[in-house]
């Protein structure tokens, strides 16, 4: 932890109680405002008289301050315990009124309260240049519904995304042409979503789009196809579009994870010659479904990426629909058990969870006050400071419950709280996909298998160097050299950090610094196949407390895969500091410890816990092909570093993809997949009009 954490927070300690009282009720004459409201705006004038000077607030640049001031209570903390957070639409804070902009919706009283800054902060949300006396096209009477559908795919209701602006979809941002473009864009997305197994052709829209707007149809359709928002996946109608022979340049893709596979399929469809080099004996990377069997029992265990975090707009959910693979919602019920195995009182559980959410809210408000200084402070330091203030007011059991939530937070970020950035650890929350968290029946390996079909992958090829320049690329793997016009590097951030791949010439210093700044943490699992389901089928998750804060992440959460794995499968998760120690723990000791926990929970209920038929312990931190699990925003880093990692180098010859290259969806399977699709927009020899 940086020294600034200690020196800064020591000077803040005496003000924290006053700060908390003020945040909880900034107006002492009103009892109507609760600090449970994450969207309450602090009155900066009032605040200054209380403690703003004590917090040494500084003015930030617009891009920084806008990020700090718009973030509310984070949702990422709920990765392991999705307590009633799902809804039919994403939980965004961006306020808009679709009928006010479009004027042609049949649902004129529908508004939304969503939250994400999809477009640049300085762009107009409701462009003043829009003259509603001009002609707004009428495609149908469902403009509002179609805007909501587009929202789930990451498109705002009343503005363009950065991608659209960078792609030059319109000559001028704003105005009536933008309104009509958005209507057309949303209509195309909605039509494809109605049946994602079909190919949506541009000709389908010619009769419903006025002729004078056909150029907007061209630009919207070409953008959506080239960026992978429609007409992607593994449906027969999509695969039929693959050319029999490549007609464009050659591309070498390093890594057959979700990013590499997504890019490979799209490039092949666009006519490129693709070669994928994979160090492992299998595809999928950090998405790995292992078949476990014995005693006539079989199950599919997701040892890596397991949960589809939000299904609204999630491209992996679309793949599942194309393949007719059912998704199972991770149910909200998640009972917690004490160290001795007895159940935690539900009222106490709710009380501590509410207090924990308040604690995160206080940390969020604290960073608002601190401004740029919060970039050099860890989330853990802020939370520990508040905990120190209130430490005498809680029991040992409540402290254990708090530590369970801290472990869950470290699981969500694959990183220690002491290393996460207070300012930006949850910078991606506004782009949450929304919808249920789900397991895929049979495991996510089924998606990998479908994506890898007919993709030219050469396995057991560990890349050691990449030469790149204006004349092309040469990728060395062992004693072989593969040449191409371009290369796409999708290796995990952990591999980039360790420097096992030599880049010639060396990567730009900006990218090297970004690689160093971003964090890359660890999560491990113990998968156990049992003779039968002794834990019941009415829940998908349950948790276990620890009385040792240093071991709070050790087997703190269990996933029941019995409903989706095809057999009685249980997974125990190891997060935080415990995940690193787990790397050197003998597997027999790990399984013994897990069984002790399970027997402490179930044997007092008269339930016998049998010996497992087969067990598997992961070691993602020691795996040379990843050296960790997924990325996070460490102290000193920001969302900008994801963009830096995504930047192309070498005169447009060397590209990068993977979950650590997408600031909107890092640390997710769909983020990795989308990053592979997004790389296509910068290929220099792919004319859009040919798509």
C-alpha positions as CSV (number, residue, x, y, z in Angstrom):
1,X,0.0,0.0,0.0
2,X,1.4,3.4,-0.8
3,X,2.7,5.5,2.1
4,X,0.3,8.2,1.2
5,X,-2.5,5.9,2.5
6,X,-1.2,6.0,6.0
7,X,-0.2,9.7,6.2
8,X,-3.4,10.9,4.5
9,X,-5.8,8.8,6.6
10,X,-4.0,9.5,9.9
11,X,-4.9,13.2,9.3
12,X,-8.5,12.3,8.4
13,X,-9.3,10.1,11.3
14,X,-10.4,12.9,13.7
15,X,-12.9,14.1,11.0
16,X,-14.5,10.8,10.0
17,X,-17.2,10.8,12.6
18,X,-18.2,14.4,11.7
19,X,-18.0,13.4,8.1
20,X,-20.3,10.4,8.6
21,X,-22.8,12.4,10.6
22,X,-22.9,15.0,7.8
23,X,-23.2,12.5,5.0
24,X,-26.0,10.7,6.9
25,X,-27.9,13.9,7.5
26,X,-26.4,17.1,6.0
27,X,-29.5,19.0,7.0
28,X,-29.9,18.7,10.8
29,X,-33.4,20.0,10.5
30,X,-34.6,17.3,8.2
31,X,-35.0,13.6,9.0
32,X,-36.1,12.7,5.5
33,X,-32.7,12.1,4.1
34,X,-30.9,8.8,4.7
35,X,-27.4,7.8,3.9
36,X,-28.9,4.7,2.4
37,X,-29.8,6.8,-0.7
38,X,-26.8,6.4,-3.0
39,X,-28.0,9.1,-5.3
40,X,-28.2,11.9,-2.8
41,X,-26.1,14.8,-3.9
42,X,-23.8,16.5,-1.3
43,X,-24.2,20.2,-0.9
44,X,-20.7,21.4,-1.5
45,X,-21.4,24.8,0.1
46,X,-22.7,23.2,3.3
47,X,-19.9,20.7,3.2
48,X,-17.2,23.2,3.0
49,X,-18.1,24.6,6.4
50,X,-17.9,21.2,7.9
51,X,-14.8,19.4,6.6
52,X,-13.9,20.0,3.0
53,X,-10.6,21.7,3.9
54,X,-9.7,18.9,6.2
55,X,-10.1,16.5,3.3
56,X,-7.8,18.5,1.2
57,X,-10.1,18.5,-1.8
58,X,-8.5,19.4,-5.1
59,X,-10.1,20.2,-8.5
60,X,-9.8,17.4,-11.0
61,X,-9.7,17.5,-14.8
62,X,-13.2,17.1,-16.3
63,X,-12.7,13.5,-17.4
64,X,-11.5,12.6,-13.9
65,X,-14.0,14.5,-11.9
66,X,-16.9,13.3,-13.9
67,X,-15.9,9.7,-13.3
68,X,-15.6,10.3,-9.5
69,X,-18.8,12.3,-9.1
70,X,-21.1,10.0,-11.0
71,X,-20.2,6.7,-9.3
72,X,-22.5,5.6,-6.6
73,X,-22.7,2.5,-4.5
74,X,-21.0,-0.2,-6.6
75,X,-22.7,-3.2,-7.9
76,X,-19.6,-5.3,-8.6
77,X,-19.6,-6.3,-4.9
78,X,-22.6,-8.5,-5.6
79,X,-20.8,-10.9,-7.9
80,X,-20.9,-13.8,-5.4
81,X,-24.3,-12.9,-3.8
82,X,-26.8,-11.4,-6.3
83,X,-29.3,-10.2,-3.7
84,X,-32.3,-9.1,-5.7
85,X,-30.3,-6.8,-8.0
86,X,-31.7,-8.1,-11.2
87,X,-34.3,-6.2,-13.3
88,X,-35.7,-6.2,-16.7
89,X,-33.4,-3.4,-17.7
90,X,-29.9,-2.2,-16.8
91,X,-29.7,-0.2,-13.6
92,X,-28.2,2.9,-15.2
93,X,-28.4,6.5,-13.9
94,X,-28.6,8.3,-17.2
95,X,-32.0,10.1,-17.2
96,X,-33.7,10.4,-20.5
97,X,-37.2,10.7,-21.9
98,X,-37.5,8.8,-25.2
99,X,-40.7,10.4,-26.4
100,X,-39.3,13.9,-25.8
101,X,-36.5,13.1,-28.3
102,X,-38.2,10.8,-30.7
103,X,-41.7,12.2,-30.7
104,X,-43.2,9.1,-32.3
105,X,-43.5,6.6,-29.6
106,X,-46.7,5.0,-28.8
107,X,-45.7,4.9,-25.1
108,X,-45.5,8.6,-24.5
109,X,-45.5,8.3,-20.7
110,X,-42.5,6.0,-20.5
111,X,-39.3,7.3,-19.0
112,X,-36.1,5.6,-17.8
113,X,-33.8,6.2,-14.9
114,X,-30.6,4.5,-16.1
115,X,-27.0,5.3,-15.4
116,X,-24.0,5.3,-17.7
117,X,-22.0,7.8,-19.4
118,X,-21.8,5.9,-22.7
119,X,-20.8,9.0,-24.7
120,X,-18.1,11.6,-24.0
121,X,-19.1,13.9,-21.1
122,X,-18.9,17.0,-23.2
123,X,-21.4,15.7,-25.8
124,X,-24.9,17.0,-25.7
125,X,-27.5,14.5,-24.4
126,X,-30.4,16.4,-25.9
127,X,-28.8,18.3,-28.8
128,X,-30.0,21.9,-28.9
129,X,-29.6,21.7,-32.6
130,X,-32.5,19.3,-33.0
131,X,-35.3,21.2,-34.6
132,X,-38.4,19.0,-33.9
133,X,-40.2,20.9,-36.7
134,X,-38.0,19.0,-39.1
135,X,-38.9,15.5,-40.1
136,X,-38.3,12.8,-37.6
137,X,-38.8,9.5,-39.4
138,X,-41.5,7.1,-38.3
139,X,-40.4,3.5,-38.6
140,X,-43.0,2.0,-36.3
141,X,-44.8,2.9,-33.1
142,X,-42.2,1.1,-30.9
143,X,-39.4,3.7,-30.6
144,X,-39.4,3.5,-26.8
145,X,-39.2,-0.3,-26.7
146,X,-36.5,-0.4,-29.3
147,X,-34.5,2.2,-27.5
148,X,-34.6,0.1,-24.4
149,X,-33.5,-2.9,-26.4
150,X,-30.6,-1.0,-27.8
151,X,-29.7,0.2,-24.3
152,X,-29.1,-3.3,-23.2
153,X,-26.5,-3.6,-26.0
154,X,-24.7,-0.5,-24.6
155,X,-26.3,2.3,-26.7
156,X,-27.7,5.4,-25.0
157,X,-31.1,6.6,-25.9
158,X,-30.2,10.1,-27.0
159,X,-26.6,10.3,-28.0
160,X,-23.9,8.4,-29.9
161,X,-21.3,6.2,-28.4
162,X,-17.6,6.9,-28.5
163,X,-17.3,4.0,-31.0
164,X,-19.9,5.6,-33.3
165,X,-18.3,9.0,-33.2
166,X,-14.8,7.5,-33.8
167,X,-16.2,5.5,-36.7
168,X,-17.6,8.7,-38.2
169,X,-21.2,7.4,-38.6
170,X,-22.4,11.0,-39.0
171,X,-20.7,14.0,-40.5
172,X,-21.9,16.2,-37.5
173,X,-22.8,15.1,-34.0
174,X,-26.3,16.3,-33.1
175,X,-29.2,17.5,-35.1
176,X,-32.1,15.8,-36.8
177,X,-29.8,13.3,-38.6
178,X,-28.5,12.0,-35.3
179,X,-32.1,11.4,-34.1
180,X,-33.0,9.5,-37.2
181,X,-29.7,7.6,-37.2
182,X,-30.5,6.5,-33.6
183,X,-34.0,5.4,-34.5
184,X,-32.6,3.3,-37.4
185,X,-29.8,1.9,-35.3
186,X,-32.2,0.8,-32.6
187,X,-34.6,-0.7,-35.1
188,X,-31.8,-2.9,-36.6
189,X,-30.7,-4.1,-33.2
190,X,-34.2,-4.9,-32.2
191,X,-34.9,-6.8,-35.4
192,X,-31.9,-9.0,-34.9
193,X,-32.6,-9.6,-31.3
194,X,-36.1,-10.9,-32.2
195,X,-34.3,-14.0,-33.7
196,X,-30.6,-14.0,-33.2
197,X,-30.3,-17.2,-35.3
198,X,-31.2,-15.3,-38.4
199,X,-29.1,-13.1,-40.6
200,X,-30.4,-9.5,-40.6
201,X,-29.8,-8.1,-44.1
202,X,-29.8,-4.5,-45.0
203,X,-32.4,-5.1,-47.7
204,X,-35.0,-5.9,-44.9
205,X,-35.2,-2.3,-44.0
206,X,-35.4,-0.6,-47.3
207,X,-39.2,-0.4,-47.4
208,X,-39.6,1.0,-43.9
209,X,-36.8,3.6,-44.0
210,X,-37.6,6.6,-46.2
211,X,-35.3,6.9,-49.2
212,X,-33.7,10.1,-48.1
213,X,-32.5,8.3,-45.0
214,X,-31.1,5.2,-46.8
215,X,-27.6,6.7,-46.3
216,X,-28.2,6.6,-42.6
217,X,-29.3,3.0,-43.0
218,X,-26.1,2.2,-44.7
219,X,-23.9,3.8,-42.0
220,X,-25.9,2.3,-39.1
221,X,-26.0,-1.2,-40.6
222,X,-22.3,-1.2,-41.6
223,X,-21.3,0.0,-38.1
224,X,-23.4,-2.6,-36.3
225,X,-22.1,-5.5,-38.4
226,X,-18.4,-4.4,-38.5
227,X,-18.4,-3.9,-34.7
228,X,-20.1,-7.2,-33.9
229,X,-23.4,-5.9,-32.5
230,X,-25.5,-7.9,-34.9
231,X,-25.0,-10.9,-37.2
232,X,-22.4,-12.6,-35.0
233,X,-22.1,-15.9,-33.3
234,X,-22.4,-19.6,-34.3
235,X,-25.9,-20.0,-35.8
236,X,-26.1,-21.8,-39.1
237,X,-27.2,-18.6,-40.8
238,X,-24.1,-16.9,-39.6
239,X,-21.7,-19.7,-40.5
240,X,-23.2,-19.8,-44.0
241,X,-21.6,-16.3,-44.6
242,X,-18.1,-17.6,-44.2
243,X,-16.3,-17.5,-47.5
244,X,-14.8,-20.8,-48.7
245,X,-11.4,-19.2,-49.4
246,X,-9.8,-16.2,-47.8
247,X,-9.5,-13.1,-50.0
248,X,-7.8,-10.6,-47.7
249,X,-4.7,-10.4,-45.6
250,X,-3.2,-12.9,-43.1
251,X,-3.7,-12.4,-39.4
252,X,-1.9,-14.3,-36.6
253,X,-3.9,-14.4,-33.3
254,X,-2.0,-15.2,-30.1
255,X,-4.3,-17.0,-27.7
256,X,-7.5,-19.1,-28.3
257,X,-9.5,-17.7,-25.4
258,X,-12.8,-16.0,-25.9
259,X,-11.2,-12.8,-27.3
260,X,-9.1,-14.7,-29.8
261,X,-11.9,-17.0,-30.9
262,X,-14.4,-14.1,-31.3
263,X,-11.9,-12.2,-33.4
264,X,-10.9,-15.2,-35.4
265,X,-14.4,-16.0,-36.4
266,X,-15.2,-12.5,-37.4
267,X,-12.0,-12.1,-39.4
268,X,-12.6,-15.4,-41.2
269,X,-16.1,-14.2,-42.1
270,X,-14.7,-11.0,-43.5
271,X,-12.3,-13.0,-45.7
272,X,-9.1,-12.9,-43.8
273,X,-6.6,-15.8,-43.5
274,X,-6.4,-16.5,-39.8
275,X,-3.9,-18.6,-37.8
276,X,-4.4,-19.0,-34.0
277,X,-1.5,-19.9,-31.9
278,X,-2.4,-21.4,-28.5
279,X,0.0,-22.5,-25.8
280,X,-2.3,-24.9,-24.1
281,X,-3.6,-28.2,-25.4
282,X,-7.1,-26.8,-25.5
283,X,-9.0,-23.6,-26.4
284,X,-10.8,-21.3,-24.0
285,X,-8.0,-19.9,-21.9
286,X,-9.4,-18.9,-18.5
287,X,-12.7,-20.5,-19.5
288,X,-12.3,-24.2,-18.8
289,X,-15.0,-26.8,-18.2
290,X,-13.6,-30.0,-16.9
291,X,-15.5,-33.3,-17.1
292,X,-15.5,-35.0,-13.7
293,X,-16.7,-38.6,-13.3
294,X,-16.6,-41.7,-11.2
295,X,-19.0,-44.3,-9.7
296,X,-21.4,-43.7,-12.6
297,X,-21.6,-40.0,-11.8
298,X,-20.5,-37.3,-14.2
299,X,-20.5,-33.5,-14.0
300,X,-19.1,-30.6,-15.9
301,X,-17.1,-28.2,-13.7
302,X,-16.4,-24.7,-14.7
303,X,-12.9,-24.2,-13.2
304,X,-12.4,-20.8,-14.6
305,X,-15.0,-18.3,-15.8
306,X,-18.3,-19.6,-14.6
307,X,-21.0,-16.9,-14.2
308,X,-22.6,-15.0,-17.0
309,X,-22.8,-11.7,-15.1
310,X,-25.9,-10.1,-16.6
311,X,-27.8,-11.5,-19.5
312,X,-29.4,-8.3,-21.0
313,X,-27.2,-7.7,-24.1
314,X,-24.6,-10.3,-23.1
315,X,-23.2,-11.7,-26.3
316,X,-22.5,-15.0,-24.6
317,X,-26.2,-15.2,-23.7
318,X,-26.9,-14.7,-27.4
319,X,-24.6,-17.5,-28.3
320,X,-26.5,-19.7,-25.8
321,X,-29.7,-18.8,-27.5
322,X,-28.3,-19.7,-30.9
323,X,-27.2,-23.0,-29.6
324,X,-30.4,-23.6,-27.6
325,X,-28.4,-24.0,-24.4
326,X,-30.5,-23.2,-21.4
327,X,-29.3,-20.7,-18.8
328,X,-30.0,-21.1,-15.1
329,X,-30.5,-18.0,-13.0
330,X,-28.3,-18.0,-9.9
331,X,-31.0,-17.7,-7.3
332,X,-30.8,-14.9,-4.7
333,X,-30.9,-17.2,-1.7
334,X,-27.5,-17.4,-0.1
335,X,-27.5,-18.4,3.6
336,X,-24.3,-17.8,5.6
337,X,-22.9,-20.2,8.2
338,X,-20.7,-19.3,11.3
339,X,-17.3,-20.7,11.9
340,X,-18.8,-23.6,13.9
341,X,-21.3,-24.4,11.1
342,X,-24.4,-22.9,12.7
343,X,-26.5,-20.7,10.5
344,X,-26.2,-16.9,10.8
345,X,-29.3,-15.3,12.1
346,X,-31.1,-13.8,9.1
347,X,-31.9,-10.5,10.9
348,X,-28.2,-10.1,11.8
349,X,-27.2,-11.0,8.3
350,X,-29.4,-8.3,6.8
351,X,-28.2,-5.8,9.4
352,X,-24.6,-6.3,8.6
353,X,-25.2,-6.4,4.8
354,X,-27.0,-3.0,5.1
355,X,-24.1,-1.7,7.2
356,X,-21.6,-3.0,4.7
357,X,-23.4,-1.2,1.9
358,X,-23.4,2.0,4.0
359,X,-19.7,1.5,4.5
360,X,-19.1,1.3,0.7
361,X,-21.3,4.4,0.3
362,X,-19.2,6.3,2.8
363,X,-16.1,5.3,0.8
364,X,-17.7,6.5,-2.4
365,X,-18.6,9.8,-0.8
366,X,-15.1,10.1,0.7
367,X,-13.5,9.9,-2.8
368,X,-15.9,12.5,-4.0
369,X,-14.5,14.8,-1.3
370,X,-10.9,13.9,-1.9
371,X,-10.9,14.5,-5.7
372,X,-7.7,13.5,-7.4
373,X,-6.0,12.5,-4.1
374,X,-8.2,9.4,-4.1
375,X,-6.3,8.0,-7.1
376,X,-3.3,7.4,-4.8
377,X,-5.4,5.7,-2.0
378,X,-6.6,2.2,-1.7
379,X,-10.2,1.1,-1.2
380,X,-8.9,-1.1,1.7
381,X,-7.4,1.9,3.5
382,X,-10.6,3.8,3.3
383,X,-12.7,0.9,4.5
384,X,-10.2,0.1,7.3
385,X,-10.3,3.6,8.5
386,X,-14.1,3.7,8.8
387,X,-13.9,0.2,10.4
388,X,-11.4,1.6,13.0
389,X,-13.8,4.3,13.9
390,X,-16.7,2.0,14.4
391,X,-14.8,-1.1,15.6
392,X,-15.9,-0.9,19.2
393,X,-19.6,-0.9,18.2
394,X,-19.7,-4.4,16.7
395,X,-19.4,-8.0,18.0
396,X,-17.0,-10.7,16.9
397,X,-19.7,-12.3,14.8
398,X,-20.5,-9.0,13.1
399,X,-16.8,-8.5,12.3
400,X,-16.8,-12.0,10.8
401,X,-19.8,-11.1,8.7
402,X,-18.1,-7.9,7.6
403,X,-15.0,-9.9,6.6
404,X,-17.1,-12.2,4.6
405,X,-18.4,-9.3,2.6
406,X,-14.8,-8.0,2.2
407,X,-13.9,-11.5,0.8
408,X,-16.8,-11.3,-1.6
409,X,-15.5,-7.9,-2.7
410,X,-12.0,-9.3,-3.3
411,X,-13.6,-12.1,-5.3
412,X,-15.5,-9.6,-7.5
413,X,-12.2,-7.8,-8.2
414,X,-9.7,-10.7,-8.0
415,X,-7.6,-8.4,-6.0
416,X,-6.7,-7.4,-2.4
417,X,-8.7,-4.4,-1.1
418,X,-5.4,-2.9,0.0
419,X,-4.3,-2.7,-3.6
420,X,-7.6,-1.6,-5.3
421,X,-7.9,2.0,-6.3
422,X,-10.4,3.9,-4.1
423,X,-11.0,6.3,-7.0
424,X,-11.6,3.8,-9.8
425,X,-12.0,0.3,-8.5
426,X,-15.6,0.2,-9.7
427,X,-15.3,2.4,-12.8
428,X,-17.0,-0.2,-15.0
429,X,-20.1,-0.4,-12.9
430,X,-22.1,2.1,-15.0
431,X,-21.8,-0.3,-17.9
432,X,-23.2,-3.3,-16.1
433,X,-25.1,-5.5,-18.6
434,X,-28.1,-5.8,-16.3
435,X,-30.3,-8.9,-16.0
436,X,-29.9,-12.1,-14.2
437,X,-26.6,-13.7,-13.3
438,X,-26.6,-17.2,-14.8
439,X,-24.9,-20.6,-15.1
440,X,-24.8,-22.3,-18.5
441,X,-26.1,-25.8,-18.4
442,X,-23.2,-28.2,-19.2
443,X,-20.6,-25.5,-18.6
444,X,-19.2,-22.6,-20.6
445,X,-16.8,-24.9,-22.3
446,X,-19.8,-25.7,-24.7
447,X,-19.6,-22.1,-25.9
448,X,-15.8,-22.4,-26.4
449,X,-16.3,-25.6,-28.3
450,X,-18.8,-24.0,-30.7
451,X,-16.6,-20.9,-31.2
452,X,-13.5,-23.0,-31.9
453,X,-15.3,-25.1,-34.6
454,X,-13.5,-24.8,-37.9
455,X,-11.1,-22.2,-36.6
456,X,-7.5,-23.0,-37.5
457,X,-5.9,-23.3,-34.1
458,X,-2.4,-24.7,-33.6
459,X,-2.1,-26.0,-30.1
460,X,1.0,-26.2,-27.8
461,X,2.6,-23.2,-29.4
462,X,4.0,-21.0,-26.7
463,X,4.8,-17.6,-28.2
464,X,8.1,-16.1,-27.1
465,X,8.5,-13.1,-29.3
466,X,6.5,-10.8,-31.7
467,X,8.4,-8.7,-34.3
468,X,6.1,-6.0,-35.7
469,X,6.5,-3.1,-38.1
470,X,5.2,-1.5,-41.2
471,X,6.1,-4.6,-43.3
472,X,4.1,-7.0,-41.2
473,X,4.6,-9.3,-38.2
474,X,6.7,-12.4,-37.3
475,X,5.6,-14.4,-34.3
476,X,8.0,-16.9,-32.8
477,X,6.8,-20.0,-31.0
478,X,9.5,-22.4,-30.1
479,X,11.7,-22.9,-33.2
480,X,9.0,-21.9,-35.6
481,X,8.2,-18.4,-37.0
482,X,4.8,-17.5,-38.3
483,X,4.5,-14.5,-40.6
484,X,1.5,-12.4,-41.3
485,X,0.3,-8.9,-42.3
486,X,-1.0,-8.3,-38.8
487,X,-1.2,-9.9,-35.4
488,X,-3.7,-9.8,-32.5
489,X,-2.3,-10.4,-29.0
490,X,-4.9,-11.7,-26.6
491,X,-2.7,-13.1,-23.8
492,X,-3.9,-12.3,-20.3
493,X,-2.5,-9.3,-18.4
494,X,-0.5,-11.5,-16.1
495,X,1.5,-12.8,-19.1
496,X,2.2,-9.2,-20.3
497,X,3.2,-8.3,-16.8
498,X,5.8,-11.1,-16.5
499,X,7.4,-10.2,-19.8
500,X,7.5,-13.8,-21.1
501,X,6.7,-12.5,-24.6
502,X,9.4,-10.2,-26.1
503,X,8.1,-7.4,-28.3
504,X,10.4,-6.2,-31.0
505,X,10.6,-3.2,-31.0
506,X,9.7,-2.7,-27.4
507,X,6.2,-1.6,-26.7
508,X,5.7,2.1,-26.3
509,X,6.4,3.3,-22.8
510,X,2.8,4.4,-22.4
511,X,1.6,0.9,-22.9
512,X,4.3,-0.6,-20.6
513,X,3.3,1.8,-17.9
514,X,-0.4,0.9,-18.3
515,X,0.5,-2.8,-18.0
516,X,2.4,-2.1,-14.8
517,X,-0.4,0.1,-13.3
518,X,-3.3,-2.2,-13.8
519,X,-3.8,-5.0,-11.2
520,X,-4.2,-8.7,-12.0
521,X,-5.5,-10.8,-9.1
522,X,-6.2,-14.4,-8.3
523,X,-9.2,-16.6,-7.6
524,X,-9.1,-20.3,-7.1
525,X,-11.6,-23.1,-6.7
526,X,-12.0,-26.6,-5.3
527,X,-14.4,-28.7,-7.4
528,X,-15.9,-31.8,-5.8
529,X,-18.0,-34.5,-7.3
530,X,-20.1,-36.3,-4.7
531,X,-22.1,-39.5,-4.8
532,X,-25.3,-37.5,-4.2
533,X,-26.6,-34.0,-3.5
534,X,-26.6,-33.8,0.3
535,X,-26.8,-29.9,0.4
536,X,-30.2,-29.6,-1.2
537,X,-31.4,-28.3,-4.5
538,X,-33.2,-25.1,-3.3
539,X,-30.2,-22.9,-3.5
540,X,-27.2,-22.2,-5.8
541,X,-24.9,-20.5,-3.3
542,X,-24.1,-20.5,0.4
543,X,-21.3,-18.9,2.4
544,X,-19.0,-19.7,5.4
545,X,-17.5,-17.2,7.8
546,X,-14.0,-17.2,9.1
547,X,-12.8,-15.8,12.5
548,X,-9.4,-14.9,11.0
549,X,-9.4,-11.8,8.8
550,X,-6.3,-13.1,6.9
551,X,-8.2,-16.2,5.9
552,X,-11.6,-14.5,5.2
553,X,-11.5,-15.6,1.6
554,X,-10.7,-19.2,2.2
555,X,-13.7,-21.3,1.1
556,X,-15.9,-18.4,1.9
557,X,-18.4,-19.2,-0.8
558,X,-19.8,-22.4,-2.3
559,X,-21.5,-22.8,-5.7
560,X,-23.9,-25.6,-6.2
561,X,-23.7,-26.8,-9.8
562,X,-26.1,-29.7,-9.3
563,X,-28.8,-28.1,-11.4
564,X,-26.6,-27.4,-14.4
565,X,-23.5,-29.7,-14.3
566,X,-25.3,-33.0,-14.9
567,X,-24.3,-34.4,-11.5
568,X,-23.8,-33.6,-7.8
569,X,-21.1,-31.0,-8.1
570,X,-20.1,-28.5,-5.5
571,X,-17.4,-25.7,-5.9
572,X,-15.6,-23.9,-3.0
573,X,-14.1,-20.5,-3.9
574,X,-10.9,-19.1,-2.5
575,X,-10.4,-15.3,-2.8
576,X,-8.2,-12.5,-1.6
577,X,-5.0,-13.3,0.3
578,X,-6.2,-16.8,0.8
579,X,-6.2,-17.4,-3.0
580,X,-2.4,-16.8,-3.1
581,X,-1.7,-19.0,-0.2
582,X,-3.9,-21.7,-1.7
583,X,-1.4,-21.9,-4.6
584,X,1.0,-23.8,-2.3
585,X,-1.5,-25.7,-0.2
586,X,-1.4,-29.4,-0.8
587,X,-4.6,-30.5,-2.5
588,X,-5.3,-33.1,0.1
589,X,-5.2,-30.5,2.9
590,X,-7.5,-28.2,0.9
591,X,-10.1,-30.9,0.4
592,X,-9.8,-32.0,4.0
593,X,-10.5,-28.4,5.1
594,X,-13.5,-28.1,2.8
595,X,-15.0,-31.3,4.1
596,X,-14.5,-30.1,7.7
597,X,-16.5,-27.0,6.8
598,X,-19.3,-28.9,5.1
599,X,-19.6,-31.5,7.9
600,X,-19.7,-28.6,10.5
601,X,-22.7,-27.2,8.6
602,X,-24.6,-30.4,7.7
603,X,-23.9,-33.1,10.3
604,X,-25.7,-31.1,13.1
605,X,-28.7,-31.2,10.8
606,X,-28.4,-35.0,10.7
607,X,-27.0,-35.0,7.2
608,X,-24.0,-37.2,6.5
609,X,-21.4,-35.6,4.2
610,X,-19.8,-38.4,2.1
611,X,-16.3,-38.5,0.7
612,X,-16.1,-36.9,-2.7
613,X,-15.7,-39.2,-5.7
614,X,-13.3,-36.8,-7.5
615,X,-11.8,-33.4,-6.6
616,X,-9.9,-30.8,-8.5
617,X,-8.0,-27.8,-7.1
618,X,-7.1,-24.9,-9.5
619,X,-3.9,-23.0,-9.5
620,X,-4.6,-20.1,-11.8
621,X,-1.9,-17.9,-10.2
622,X,0.8,-20.5,-11.1
623,X,-0.5,-21.2,-14.6
624,X,2.2,-19.9,-17.0
625,X,-0.5,-19.1,-19.6
626,X,-2.3,-16.6,-17.4
627,X,-0.5,-16.1,-14.0
628,X,-3.7,-15.0,-12.4
629,X,-7.5,-14.8,-12.9
630,X,-8.6,-11.3,-14.1
631,X,-7.8,-7.7,-14.0
632,X,-8.6,-4.9,-11.6
633,X,-7.9,-1.2,-11.2
634,X,-5.0,-1.0,-8.7
635,X,-3.9,2.1,-6.8
636,X,-2.5,4.6,-9.3
637,X,-4.4,3.1,-12.2
638,X,-7.7,4.1,-13.9
639,X,-10.1,3.1,-16.6
640,X,-7.8,4.9,-19.0
641,X,-5.3,2.1,-18.6
642,X,-7.7,-0.4,-20.2
643,X,-7.9,1.9,-23.2
644,X,-4.1,2.1,-23.3
645,X,-3.7,-1.6,-23.3
646,X,-6.2,-1.8,-26.2
647,X,-4.2,0.6,-28.4
648,X,-2.7,-0.6,-31.6
649,X,1.0,-0.3,-32.2
650,X,3.4,-0.7,-35.1
651,X,1.7,1.3,-37.8
652,X,-1.5,-0.6,-37.4
653,X,0.1,-4.1,-37.4
654,X,-0.1,-5.2,-33.8
655,X,-3.4,-5.3,-32.0
656,X,-4.4,-6.2,-28.5
657,X,-7.6,-7.8,-27.1
658,X,-8.8,-9.5,-23.9
659,X,-10.7,-8.6,-20.8
660,X,-7.9,-6.3,-19.7
661,X,-8.4,-4.2,-22.8
662,X,-12.0,-3.2,-22.3
663,X,-12.8,-0.5,-19.7
664,X,-16.5,-1.1,-19.9
665,X,-16.5,-4.9,-19.2
666,X,-13.2,-5.9,-17.7
667,X,-12.9,-9.1,-15.6
668,X,-15.8,-10.7,-17.4
669,X,-16.2,-13.4,-20.1
670,X,-18.4,-11.2,-22.2
671,X,-15.8,-8.4,-21.9
672,X,-13.1,-10.7,-23.4
673,X,-15.5,-11.8,-26.2
674,X,-16.5,-8.2,-27.1
675,X,-12.9,-7.1,-27.1
676,X,-12.2,-9.6,-29.8
677,X,-15.1,-8.3,-31.9
678,X,-14.1,-4.6,-31.3
679,X,-10.7,-5.1,-32.7
680,X,-12.2,-5.4,-36.1
681,X,-13.1,-1.8,-36.4
682,X,-9.4,-0.8,-36.7
683,X,-8.2,-3.3,-39.3
684,X,-6.7,-1.1,-42.0
685,X,-7.5,-3.3,-45.0
686,X,-11.2,-4.1,-44.3
687,X,-13.4,-1.7,-46.3
688,X,-16.7,-1.3,-44.5
689,X,-18.8,-1.3,-47.6
690,X,-17.8,-4.9,-48.4
691,X,-19.4,-6.2,-45.2
